[in-house]
Amino acid sequence: MLDNGQILSEKYYKRVYQQNNVKKIKIIFKKGIYSYRNIHFNENNRARLIKFGTILRVYNIVHLNQDITRYDIGNGEFITTNNSFVEVE
């Protein structure tokens, strides 16, 4: 439901972030993605670049706000759950 009271149907709205349990993911963004040391992503807390095609184990899904989620990939690193960058294996 939107702030103005309008209700969106799934026909027109698709979730960008994963919300279910995931065990493994694959990086599908051609340039790769960065992992971060904190769930608040900014350039100062980048940990490393993870290359395209890499398969990672997911330890936990962490909720940042009510809707945004992050994957905990271990070693204190987090990555995005955006479907444009990662794919569930």
Backbone as JSON Lines, residues from 0, in Angstrom:
{"i":0,"aa":"M","n":[0.84,-1.17,0.0],"ca":[0.0,0.0,0.0],"c":[0.9,1.25,0.0]}
{"i":1,"aa":"L","n":[0.55,2.22,-0.79],"ca":[1.3,3.46,-0.88],"c":[0.81,4.46,0.18]}
{"i":2,"aa":"D","n":[1.59,5.53,0.37],"ca":[1.23,6.55,1.35],"c":[-0.11,7.22,1.05]}
{"i":3,"aa":"N","n":[-0.45,7.3,-0.24],"ca":[-1.71,7.96,-0.6],"c":[-2.91,7.01,-0.54]}
{"i":4,"aa":"G","n":[-2.71,5.78,-0.05],"ca":[-3.81,4.84,0.11],"c":[-4.02,3.91,-1.07]}
{"i":5,"aa":"Q","n":[-3.26,4.1,-2.14],"ca":[-3.39,3.28,-3.32],"c":[-2.77,1.91,-3.07]}
{"i":6,"aa":"I","n":[-3.39,0.86,-3.61],"ca":[-2.87,-0.5,-3.46],"c":[-2.33,-0.96,-4.81]}
{"i":7,"aa":"L","n":[-1.1,-1.49,-4.81],"ca":[-0.5,-1.99,-6.04],"c":[-0.7,-3.5,-6.13]}
{"i":8,"aa":"S","n":[-0.98,-3.99,-7.3],"ca":[-1.1,-5.43,-7.46],"c":[0.24,-5.98,-7.95]}
{"i":9,"aa":"E","n":[0.45,-7.28,-7.77],"ca":[1.7,-7.9,-8.2],"c":[1.86,-7.84,-9.71]}
{"i":10,"aa":"K","n":[0.78,-7.64,-10.41],"ca":[0.82,-7.54,-11.86],"c":[1.68,-6.35,-12.29]}
{"i":11,"aa":"Y","n":[1.66,-5.27,-11.51],"ca":[2.39,-4.06,-11.87],"c":[3.61,-3.81,-10.99]}
{"i":12,"aa":"Y","n":[3.76,-4.56,-9.93],"ca":[4.81,-4.28,-8.94],"c":[5.59,-5.56,-8.67]}
{"i":13,"aa":"K","n":[6.9,-5.47,-8.74],"ca":[7.74,-6.62,-8.46],"c":[8.77,-6.21,-7.41]}
{"i":14,"aa":"R","n":[8.95,-7.04,-6.41],"ca":[9.93,-6.78,-5.37],"c":[11.33,-6.83,-5.94]}
{"i":15,"aa":"V","n":[12.15,-5.83,-5.57],"ca":[13.53,-5.77,-6.06],"c":[14.46,-6.54,-5.14]}
{"i":16,"aa":"Y","n":[14.12,-6.62,-3.86],"ca":[14.98,-7.25,-2.88],"c":[14.42,-8.59,-2.43]}
{"i":17,"aa":"Q","n":[15.31,-9.54,-2.18],"ca":[14.91,-10.87,-1.72],"c":[14.32,-10.8,-0.32]}
{"i":18,"aa":"Q","n":[13.32,-11.61,-0.05],"ca":[12.7,-11.63,1.27],"c":[12.66,-13.03,1.88]}
{"i":19,"aa":"N","n":[13.04,-14.05,1.13],"ca":[12.94,-15.42,1.63],"c":[14.31,-15.99,1.99]}
{"i":20,"aa":"N","n":[14.3,-17.2,2.54],"ca":[15.55,-17.85,2.91],"c":[16.33,-18.28,1.68]}
{"i":21,"aa":"V","n":[17.61,-17.98,1.67],"ca":[18.48,-18.28,0.54],"c":[19.74,-18.93,1.08]}
{"i":22,"aa":"K","n":[20.24,-19.95,0.4],"ca":[21.46,-20.64,0.83],"c":[22.68,-20.25,0.0]}
{"i":23,"aa":"K","n":[22.49,-20.14,-1.33],"ca":[23.59,-19.78,-2.22],"c":[23.1,-18.75,-3.22]}
{"i":24,"aa":"I","n":[24.03,-17.89,-3.63],"ca":[23.72,-16.88,-4.65],"c":[24.85,-16.83,-5.67]}
{"i":25,"aa":"K","n":[24.54,-16.29,-6.83],"ca":[25.52,-16.12,-7.9],"c":[25.51,-14.66,-8.32]}
{"i":26,"aa":"I","n":[26.69,-14.08,-8.53],"ca":[26.81,-12.7,-8.97],"c":[26.52,-12.66,-10.47]}
{"i":27,"aa":"I","n":[25.5,-11.87,-10.88],"ca":[25.13,-11.81,-12.3],"c":[25.39,-10.44,-12.92]}
{"i":28,"aa":"F","n":[25.89,-9.49,-12.15],"ca":[26.21,-8.17,-12.68],"c":[27.59,-8.25,-13.34]}
{"i":29,"aa":"K","n":[27.69,-7.88,-14.61],"ca":[28.9,-8.08,-15.41],"c":[30.16,-7.45,-14.8]}
{"i":30,"aa":"K","n":[30.03,-6.32,-14.15],"ca":[31.19,-5.64,-13.57],"c":[31.54,-6.16,-12.18]}
{"i":31,"aa":"G","n":[30.71,-7.05,-11.64],"ca":[30.92,-7.54,-10.29],"c":[30.27,-6.6,-9.29]}
{"i":32,"aa":"I","n":[30.28,-6.99,-8.01],"ca":[29.72,-6.14,-6.97],"c":[30.69,-6.07,-5.8]}
{"i":33,"aa":"Y","n":[30.54,-5.05,-5.0],"ca":[31.38,-4.89,-3.82],"c":[30.69,-5.52,-2.61]}
{"i":34,"aa":"S","n":[31.51,-6.08,-1.73],"ca":[31.01,-6.47,-0.41],"c":[31.39,-5.36,0.55]}
{"i":35,"aa":"Y","n":[30.63,-5.24,1.62],"ca":[30.81,-4.14,2.57],"c":[30.94,-4.68,3.99]}
{"i":36,"aa":"R","n":[31.61,-3.94,4.85],"ca":[31.83,-4.33,6.24],"c":[30.66,-3.97,7.15]}
{"i":37,"aa":"N","n":[29.65,-3.3,6.61],"ca":[28.52,-2.82,7.39],"c":[27.27,-2.93,6.53]}
{"i":38,"aa":"I","n":[26.09,-3.0,7.13],"ca":[24.87,-3.08,6.31],"c":[24.49,-1.75,5.68]}
{"i":39,"aa":"H","n":[25.1,-0.67,6.14],"ca":[24.92,0.64,5.51],"c":[26.03,0.8,4.48]}
{"i":40,"aa":"F","n":[25.67,0.69,3.21],"ca":[26.67,0.7,2.15],"c":[27.14,2.11,1.84]}
{"i":41,"aa":"N","n":[28.45,2.34,1.88],"ca":[29.06,3.55,1.36],"c":[30.5,3.22,0.97]}
{"i":42,"aa":"E","n":[31.12,4.12,0.26],"ca":[32.44,3.86,-0.29],"c":[33.5,3.62,0.79]}
{"i":43,"aa":"N","n":[33.32,4.21,1.96],"ca":[34.32,4.08,3.02],"c":[34.37,2.7,3.64]}
{"i":44,"aa":"N","n":[33.28,1.92,3.58],"ca":[33.32,0.6,4.2],"c":[33.27,-0.55,3.2]}
{"i":45,"aa":"R","n":[33.76,-0.32,1.98],"ca":[33.88,-1.4,1.0],"c":[34.95,-2.39,1.46]}
{"i":46,"aa":"A","n":[34.65,-3.67,1.32],"ca":[35.62,-4.68,1.72],"c":[36.4,-5.2,0.51]}
{"i":47,"aa":"R","n":[35.68,-5.67,-0.52],"ca":[36.35,-6.22,-1.71],"c":[35.38,-6.27,-2.88]}
{"i":48,"aa":"L","n":[35.93,-6.45,-4.07],"ca":[35.13,-6.61,-5.27],"c":[34.95,-8.1,-5.52]}
{"i":49,"aa":"I","n":[33.71,-8.51,-5.71],"ca":[33.41,-9.91,-6.01],"c":[33.07,-9.99,-7.49]}
{"i":50,"aa":"K","n":[33.78,-10.83,-8.22],"ca":[33.67,-10.88,-9.68],"c":[32.41,-11.58,-10.16]}
{"i":51,"aa":"F","n":[32.04,-11.28,-11.41],"ca":[30.9,-11.87,-12.09],"c":[31.02,-13.4,-12.11]}
{"i":52,"aa":"G","n":[29.92,-14.09,-11.85],"ca":[29.9,-15.55,-11.89],"c":[30.27,-16.23,-10.6]}
{"i":53,"aa":"T","n":[30.72,-15.49,-9.6],"ca":[31.11,-16.08,-8.33],"c":[29.87,-16.58,-7.59]}
{"i":54,"aa":"I","n":[29.97,-17.78,-7.02],"ca":[28.9,-18.35,-6.22],"c":[29.29,-18.23,-4.75]}
{"i":55,"aa":"L","n":[28.39,-17.68,-3.94],"ca":[28.67,-17.44,-2.53],"c":[27.64,-18.13,-1.65]}
{"i":56,"aa":"R","n":[28.06,-18.53,-0.47],"ca":[27.15,-19.08,0.53],"c":[26.59,-17.93,1.36]}
{"i":57,"aa":"V","n":[25.3,-17.97,1.64],"ca":[24.64,-16.94,2.43],"c":[24.39,-17.49,3.83]}
{"i":58,"aa":"Y","n":[24.86,-16.77,4.84],"ca":[24.69,-17.2,6.21],"c":[23.42,-16.65,6.84]}
{"i":59,"aa":"N","n":[23.0,-15.46,6.41],"ca":[21.86,-14.81,7.03],"c":[21.35,-13.71,6.12]}
{"i":60,"aa":"I","n":[20.08,-13.35,6.28],"ca":[19.53,-12.18,5.61],"c":[19.26,-11.14,6.69]}
{"i":61,"aa":"V","n":[19.85,-9.95,6.53],"ca":[19.74,-8.89,7.53],"c":[18.84,-7.79,6.98]}
{"i":62,"aa":"H","n":[17.91,-7.32,7.8],"ca":[16.97,-6.27,7.38],"c":[17.5,-4.91,7.81]}
{"i":63,"aa":"L","n":[17.65,-4.02,6.84],"ca":[18.13,-2.66,7.1],"c":[16.98,-1.75,7.53]}
{"i":64,"aa":"N","n":[15.96,-1.68,6.73],"ca":[14.75,-0.93,7.05],"c":[13.6,-1.91,6.97]}
{"i":65,"aa":"Q","n":[12.43,-1.45,6.77],"ca":[11.3,-2.37,6.66],"c":[11.33,-3.17,5.37]}
{"i":66,"aa":"D","n":[11.99,-2.67,4.34],"ca":[11.95,-3.34,3.05],"c":[13.33,-3.76,2.53]}
{"i":67,"aa":"I","n":[14.37,-3.01,2.81],"ca":[15.69,-3.29,2.25],"c":[16.38,-4.38,3.06]}
{"i":68,"aa":"T","n":[16.94,-5.34,2.35],"ca":[17.64,-6.45,3.01],"c":[19.04,-6.58,2.46]}
{"i":69,"aa":"R","n":[19.9,-7.24,3.22],"ca":[21.28,-7.51,2.81],"c":[21.6,-8.97,3.09]}
{"i":70,"aa":"Y","n":[22.48,-9.55,2.27],"ca":[22.98,-10.9,2.52],"c":[24.23,-10.82,3.38]}
{"i":71,"aa":"D","n":[24.28,-11.62,4.43],"ca":[25.48,-11.78,5.24],"c":[26.25,-12.95,4.64]}
{"i":72,"aa":"I","n":[27.44,-12.69,4.08],"ca":[28.21,-13.75,3.43],"c":[29.37,-14.23,4.29]}
{"i":73,"aa":"G","n":[29.35,-13.91,5.57],"ca":[30.4,-14.35,6.48],"c":[31.54,-13.36,6.52]}
{"i":74,"aa":"N","n":[32.48,-13.57,7.43],"ca":[33.64,-12.7,7.62],"c":[33.25,-11.25,7.88]}
{"i":75,"aa":"G","n":[32.03,-11.03,8.37],"ca":[31.58,-9.67,8.63],"c":[31.3,-8.86,7.39]}
{"i":76,"aa":"E","n":[31.05,-9.52,6.25],"ca":[30.78,-8.84,4.99],"c":[29.34,-9.01,4.56]}
{"i":77,"aa":"F","n":[28.81,-7.96,3.91],"ca":[27.44,-7.95,3.45],"c":[27.4,-7.53,1.99]}
{"i":78,"aa":"I","n":[26.42,-8.07,1.25],"ca":[26.2,-7.67,-0.14],"c":[24.72,-7.39,-0.36]}
{"i":79,"aa":"T","n":[24.42,-6.78,-1.49],"ca":[23.06,-6.42,-1.83],"c":[22.22,-7.67,-2.14]}
{"i":80,"aa":"T","n":[20.91,-7.54,-1.97],"ca":[19.99,-8.61,-2.34],"c":[19.23,-8.25,-3.62]}
{"i":81,"aa":"N","n":[19.64,-7.19,-4.3],"ca":[18.95,-6.72,-5.49],"c":[19.02,-7.76,-6.6]}
{"i":82,"aa":"N","n":[17.86,-8.1,-7.18],"ca":[17.78,-9.13,-8.22],"c":[18.53,-8.77,-9.49]}
{"i":83,"aa":"S","n":[18.86,-7.51,-9.69],"ca":[19.62,-7.09,-10.87],"c":[21.1,-7.44,-10.73]}
{"i":84,"aa":"F","n":[21.56,-7.69,-9.51],"ca":[22.98,-7.94,-9.26],"c":[23.27,-9.38,-8.85]}
{"i":85,"aa":"V","n":[22.34,-10.02,-8.16],"ca":[22.56,-11.38,-7.69],"c":[21.38,-12.27,-8.06]}
{"i":86,"aa":"E","n":[21.65,-13.56,-8.17],"ca":[20.62,-14.54,-8.53],"c":[20.68,-15.68,-7.54]}
{"i":87,"aa":"V","n":[19.52,-16.14,-7.1],"ca":[19.46,-17.25,-6.16],"c":[19.82,-18.54,-6.89]}
{"i":88,"aa":"E","n":[20.73,-19.31,-6.29],"ca":[21.15,-20.6,-6.86],"c":[20.28,-21.71,-6.35]}
